[in-house]
Amino acid sequence: MANNAFINLFKRDFKQLADEIKSYNDEEYIWIVKAKINNSAGNFAMHFAGNLQHFIGNVLGNTAYIRDRQYELNCKGLSSSKIIETINNAENDVLSTLNKLSLSD
């Protein structure tokens, strides 16, 4: 039962993140950093996806995902479709892992 709650939360949040990336009218805006914000929306999305693929997918689910944290935080100019593909890959790894875990895990 607890797994279902986590699965539903992750589904919701992955969808919200993808929807936010899709909402940019101009893909250049995805990479803008303003004022005291350290990361662009694109870098945040890549970092979020990489973090979850590493800690849930790889560490808990043994997916063999190899994380490149520096790339996540420093890449620029990826298309929104590439970012969404990365988000979707992370979602697949996370949900697949959570579906395999027992409550005692």
Secondary structure, DSSP 4 states (H G I P E B T S, - for coil): -HHHHHHHHHHHHHHHHHHHHHT-SSGGGGG---TT--S-HHHHHHHHHHHHIIIIIIIIT-------HHHHHH-----HHHHHHHHHHHHHHHHHHHHH--TT-
